Protein backbone atom coordinates (compact mmCIF):
# COMPACT_ATOMS: atom_id res chain seq x y z
CA UNK A 1 0.00 0.00 0.00
CA UNK A 2 1.37 3.41 -0.95
CA UNK A 3 0.96 6.21 1.52
CA UNK A 4 -0.12 9.50 0.04
CA UNK A 5 1.87 12.40 1.45
CA UNK A 6 -0.28 15.43 2.22
CA UNK A 7 0.95 18.96 2.71
CA UNK A 8 -1.16 20.39 5.47
CA UNK A 9 -0.69 23.36 7.74
CA UNK A 10 0.69 22.27 11.10
CA UNK A 11 1.71 24.11 14.25
CA UNK A 12 5.35 23.69 13.29
CA UNK A 13 5.92 24.81 9.71
CA UNK A 14 9.54 23.69 10.02
CA UNK A 15 8.28 20.20 9.25
CA UNK A 16 7.93 21.28 5.64
CA UNK A 17 11.59 21.12 4.76
CA UNK A 18 10.70 18.26 2.41
CA UNK A 19 8.35 20.05 0.00
CA UNK A 20 9.36 18.26 -3.21
CA UNK A 21 6.32 15.96 -2.95
CA UNK A 22 3.92 18.91 -2.79
CA UNK A 23 2.26 20.72 -5.65
CA UNK A 24 3.78 24.12 -6.55
CA UNK A 25 0.65 25.88 -5.27
CA UNK A 26 0.98 24.05 -1.94
CA UNK A 27 4.63 25.05 -1.65
CA UNK A 28 3.73 28.67 -2.34
CA UNK A 29 0.91 28.55 0.22
CA UNK A 30 3.21 27.17 2.93
CA UNK A 31 5.84 29.80 2.14
CA UNK A 32 3.23 32.59 2.14
CA UNK A 33 1.87 31.51 5.51
CA UNK A 34 5.37 31.23 6.93
CA UNK A 35 6.11 34.79 5.79
CA UNK A 36 2.73 36.03 7.05
CA UNK A 37 3.39 34.82 10.58
CA UNK A 38 7.10 35.59 10.67
CA UNK A 39 8.07 37.65 13.72
CA UNK A 40 11.53 38.94 14.48
CA UNK A 41 13.22 37.81 17.68
CA UNK A 42 13.23 41.42 18.91
CA UNK A 43 9.49 41.85 18.33
CA UNK A 44 8.74 38.48 19.94
CA UNK A 45 10.80 39.41 23.00
CA UNK A 46 8.96 42.76 23.22
CA UNK A 47 5.56 41.04 23.05
CA UNK A 48 6.48 38.46 25.68
CA UNK A 49 7.81 41.16 28.02
CA UNK A 50 4.58 43.13 27.56
CA UNK A 51 2.47 40.10 28.43
CA UNK A 52 4.61 39.40 31.50
CA UNK A 53 4.22 43.02 32.67
CA UNK A 54 0.44 42.89 32.23
CA UNK A 55 0.29 39.64 34.19
CA UNK A 56 2.36 41.13 37.02
CA UNK A 57 0.12 44.22 37.13
CA UNK A 58 -2.94 42.02 37.24
CA UNK A 59 -1.53 39.95 40.08
CA UNK A 60 -0.54 42.99 42.12
CA UNK A 61 -3.99 44.52 41.66
CA UNK A 62 -5.71 41.24 42.49
CA UNK A 63 -5.55 41.92 46.24
CA UNK A 64 -7.07 45.38 45.82
CA UNK A 65 -9.84 43.98 43.68
CA UNK A 66 -10.55 41.26 46.22
CA UNK A 67 -10.82 43.83 49.02
CA UNK A 68 -13.40 45.79 47.03
CA UNK A 69 -15.60 42.71 47.08
CA UNK A 70 -15.83 42.76 50.91
CA UNK A 71 -18.79 44.83 52.10
CA UNK A 72 -17.89 47.82 54.28
CA UNK A 73 -19.89 46.56 57.27
CA UNK A 74 -17.58 43.54 57.55
CA UNK A 75 -14.44 45.66 57.35
C-alpha positions in Angstrom: 0.0 0.0 0.0 1.4 3.4 -0.9 1.0 6.2 1.5 -0.1 9.5 0.0 1.9 12.4 1.5 -0.3 15.4 2.2 1.0 19.0 2.7 -1.2 20.4 5.5 -0.7 23.4 7.7 0.7 22.3 11.1 1.7 24.1 14.3 5.3 23.7 13.3 5.9 24.8 9.7 9.5 23.7 10.0 8.3 20.2 9.3 7.9 21.3 5.6 11.6 21.1 4.8 10.7 18.3 2.4 8.4 20.0 0.0 9.4 18.3 -3.2 6.3 16.0 -3.0 3.9 18.9 -2.8 2.3 20.7 -5.7 3.8 24.1 -6.6 0.6 25.9 -5.3 1.0 24.1 -1.9 4.6 25.1 -1.7 3.7 28.7 -2.3 0.9 28.5 0.2 3.2 27.2 2.9 5.8 29.8 2.1 3.2 32.6 2.1 1.9 31.5 5.5 5.4 31.2 6.9 6.1 34.8 5.8 2.7 36.0 7.0 3.4 34.8 10.6 7.1 35.6 10.7 8.1 37.7 13.7 11.5 38.9 14.5 13.2 37.8 17.7 13.2 41.4 18.9 9.5 41.8 18.3 8.7 38.5 19.9 10.8 39.4 23.0 9.0 42.8 23.2 5.6 41.0 23.0 6.5 38.5 25.7 7.8 41.2 28.0 4.6 43.1 27.6 2.5 40.1 28.4 4.6 39.4 31.5 4.2 43.0 32.7 0.4 42.9 32.2 0.3 39.6 34.2 2.4 41.1 37.0 0.1 44.2 37.1 -2.9 42.0 37.2 -1.5 39.9 40.1 -0.5 43.0 42.1 -4.0 44.5 41.7 -5.7 41.2 42.5 -5.6 41.9 46.2 -7.1 45.4 45.8 -9.8 44.0 43.7 -10.6 41.3 46.2 -10.8 43.8 49.0 -13.4 45.8 47.0 -15.6 42.7 47.1 -15.8 42.8 50.9 -18.8 44.8 52.1 -17.9 47.8 54.3 -19.9 46.6 57.3 -17.6 43.5 57.5 -14.4 45.7 57.4 
